Amino acid sequence: MQLPDLSLVYTLISVKGEPVAVAYFQILSIRKHHLNTHNSAAWKQTAWKLFTKFLCPKLLVAGHLFRHDICSFYWKEGLATFDAFRMYQSAIKKTLRQAHAGAVLVKDVNESLIPYFQHYTPQYSLLRNDISMEMKLDETWNSISGYEKALKHKYGQRFRKIRQPWEQIVITELSTEETNKEKDVLFKLYEQVSLRQEVRLGVLNESFLPLLKQANDNLHIWLVKHENQPIAFFSAWTHKDVFDMFYIGIDYSKNEQFQLYFNILFLSVEKAIELKKKKLILGRTALEAKARVGCKPKYLSTYLYIRNPLVRNIINRLQRNINDMEGAWENRHPFKAQ
């Protein structure tokens, strides 16, 4: 795919010549476009440009920036978990040095390793508010009408109001060939969403979705059109019991007219029900909107280590300040059963 600003490293760990573990890393070269500073003070914009231009900072990612369902560290069966953890730490330290990276982000840690990160890595900070919004789907819902009937009165009214303009919309699931044909359209719609994000740890390119679709039968991509003009797309991974929403794209000039974002969320619920999945995963962003749809938080374990102690202290203070903004969305309880 040759994604911009990104390179890959695979680290093989051997004991007495026998391979026992392997780790996957991504190295992100931080550029000025990875942080949206348009609303910041002029001096902050200048400082960020100079920082990225002259220091050329790099972030080592132990994991996958664009996926959460891929394990990034494997070890041989029979190897003690604590020994595997120590090997992972050694791999991270060595790769951090060789990549000349200023920080490491350990993303979506294997559950069996979490206790060791909590107790044996005081230099790492647990990222606050790293949350996946998820929903268990009621087995009695045979269609989206079952979901609608389960909503409290005001949420049901809102659902119907948002869905009303959707009647003018045509939704088509794309084949591999169609995904490749529409790759420029998909990318432009994705860019409109990406450019609105405050922090963009890595960006995609036109080849990302077509190549993923070509290699994975369980990746689905739907294109949304109005009067034959593309106005949005959304994608999802389907696993045995899970519908896992992936990247979306929106034409923001049409968003208000058609309530595109919320309709994509509702359409994800509908598709998950049609495919008889037990769980819907809507991801890490827009917690308030997804709580309104009916999702609950799943708190994730992502750790950050910054080598420079001054920068580390600044980031730690920012992380502590997040506490003041947490919690409001958790008061959303859209279902009658709640």
Secondary structure in CASP SS format (residue, H / E / C, confidence):
PFRMAT SS
TARGET T0000
AUTHOR 0000-0000-0000
METHOD secondary structure of the structure
MODEL  1
M C 1.00
Q C 1.00
L C 1.00
P C 1.00
D C 1.00
L E 1.00
S E 1.00
L E 1.00
V E 1.00
Y E 1.00
T E 1.00
L E 1.00
I E 1.00
S E 1.00
V E 1.00
K C 1.00
G C 1.00
E E 1.00
P E 1.00
V E 1.00
A E 1.00
V E 1.00
A E 1.00
Y E 1.00
F E 1.00
Q E 1.00
I E 1.00
L E 1.00
S E 1.00
I C 1.00
R C 1.00
K H 1.00
H H 1.00
H H 1.00
L E 1.00
N C 1.00
T C 1.00
H C 1.00
N C 1.00
S C 1.00
A C 1.00
A H 1.00
W H 1.00
K H 1.00
Q H 1.00
T H 1.00
A H 1.00
W H 1.00
K H 1.00
L H 1.00
F H 1.00
T H 1.00
K H 1.00
F H 1.00
L C 1.00
C C 1.00
P C 1.00
K E 1.00
L E 1.00
L E 1.00
V E 1.00
A E 1.00
G C 1.00
H C 1.00
L C 1.00
F C 1.00
R C 1.00
H C 1.00
D C 1.00
I C 1.00
C C 1.00
S C 1.00
F E 1.00
Y E 1.00
W E 1.00
K C 1.00
E C 1.00
G C 1.00
L C 1.00
A C 1.00
T H 1.00
F H 1.00
D H 1.00
A H 1.00
F H 1.00
R H 1.00
M H 1.00
Y H 1.00
Q H 1.00
S H 1.00
A H 1.00
I H 1.00
K H 1.00
K H 1.00
T H 1.00
L H 1.00
R H 1.00
Q H 1.00
A H 1.00
H C 1.00
A C 1.00
G C 1.00
A E 1.00
V E 1.00
L E 1.00
V E 1.00
K C 1.00
D C 1.00
V C 1.00
N C 1.00
E H 1.00
S H 1.00
L H 1.00
I H 1.00
P H 1.00
Y H 1.00
F H 1.00
Q H 1.00
H H 1.00
Y H 1.00
T C 1.00
P C 1.00
Q C 1.00
Y C 1.00
S E 1.00
L E 1.00
L C 1.00
R C 1.00
N C 1.00
D C 1.00
I E 1.00
S E 1.00
M E 1.00
E E 1.00
M E 1.00
K E 1.00
L C 1.00
D C 1.00
E C 1.00
T C 1.00
W C 1.00
N C 1.00
S C 1.00
I H 1.00
S H 1.00
G H 1.00
Y H 1.00
E H 1.00
K H 1.00
A H 1.00
L E 1.00
K C 1.00
H H 1.00
K H 1.00
Y H 1.00
G H 1.00
Q H 1.00
R H 1.00
F H 1.00
R H 1.00
K H 1.00
I H 1.00
R H 1.00
Q H 1.00
P H 1.00
W H 1.00
E H 1.00
Q H 1.00
I C 1.00
V E 1.00
I E 1.00
T E 1.00
E E 1.00
L C 1.00
S C 1.00
T H 1.00
E H 1.00
E H 1.00
T H 1.00
N H 1.00
K H 1.00
E C 1.00
K H 1.00
D H 1.00
V H 1.00
L H 1.00
F H 1.00
K H 1.00
L H 1.00
Y H 1.00
E H 1.00
Q H 1.00
V H 1.00
S H 1.00
L C 1.00
R C 1.00
Q C 1.00
E C 1.00
V E 1.00
R C 1.00
L C 1.00
G C 1.00
V C 1.00
L C 1.00
N C 1.00
E C 1.00
S C 1.00
F H 1.00
L H 1.00
P H 1.00
L H 1.00
L H 1.00
K H 1.00
Q H 1.00
A H 1.00
N C 1.00
D C 1.00
N C 1.00
L E 1.00
H E 1.00
I E 1.00
W E 1.00
L E 1.00
V E 1.00
K E 1.00
H E 1.00
E C 1.00
N C 1.00
Q E 1.00
P E 1.00
I E 1.00
A E 1.00
F E 1.00
F E 1.00
S E 1.00
A E 1.00
W E 1.00
T E 1.00
H C 1.00
K C 1.00
D C 1.00
V E 1.00
F E 1.00
D E 1.00
M E 1.00
F E 1.00
Y E 1.00
I E 1.00
G E 1.00
I E 1.00
D C 1.00
Y H 1.00
S H 1.00
K H 1.00
N H 1.00
E H 1.00
Q H 1.00
F H 1.00
Q C 1.00
L H 1.00
Y H 1.00
F H 1.00
N H 1.00
I H 1.00
L H 1.00
F H 1.00
L H 1.00
S H 1.00
V H 1.00
E H 1.00
K H 1.00
A H 1.00
I H 1.00
E H 1.00
L C 1.00
K C 1.00
K C 1.00
K C 1.00
K E 1.00
L E 1.00
I E 1.00
L E 1.00
G E 1.00
R C 1.00
T C 1.00
A C 1.00
L H 1.00
E H 1.00
A H 1.00
K H 1.00
A H 1.00
R H 1.00
V H 1.00
G C 1.00
C C 1.00
K E 1.00
P E 1.00
K E 1.00
Y E 1.00
L C 1.00
S C 1.00
T C 1.00
Y E 1.00
L E 1.00
Y E 1.00
I E 1.00
R C 1.00
N C 1.00
P H 1.00
L H 1.00
V H 1.00
R H 1.00
N H 1.00
I H 1.00
I H 1.00
N H 1.00
R H 1.00
L H 1.00
Q H 1.00
R H 1.00
N H 1.00
I H 1.00
N H 1.00
D H 1.00
M H 1.00
E C 1.00
G C 1.00
A H 1.00
W H 1.00
E H 1.00
N H 1.00
R C 1.00
H C 1.00
P C 1.00
F E 1.00
K C 1.00
A C 1.00
Q C 1.00
END
